[in-house]
Amino acid sequence: MALQESDKELKQNETELTEFIKKDEEETQRTVQEMENETKKKKDKEAQIKKIESEINSLKSDINKNLDILNTQEEYKNFLGQLGS
């Protein structure tokens, strides 16, 4: 009788352990998938930030070129104004 009870308890423990391991593996898979998704999102955001920074730098360069042109035009304007005086 005691041997049968012990065998039954051992089988129950084995079943519970197997279920625990299965649930743990599933949770691990979900966690890994979530981490991969978050990593992809982070890389996408970083790429987006780099693109925007590049666009900002390009616009700053254009602004500086336009300011140089404006300064040159103002010098010509002043020069022509002095000639007309």
Buried (B, 14 or more C-beta within 10 A) or exposed (E): EEEEEEEEEEEEEEEEEEEEEEEEEEEEEEEEEEEEEEEEEEEEEEEEEEEEEEEEEEEEEEEEEEEEEEEEEEEEEEEEEEEEE
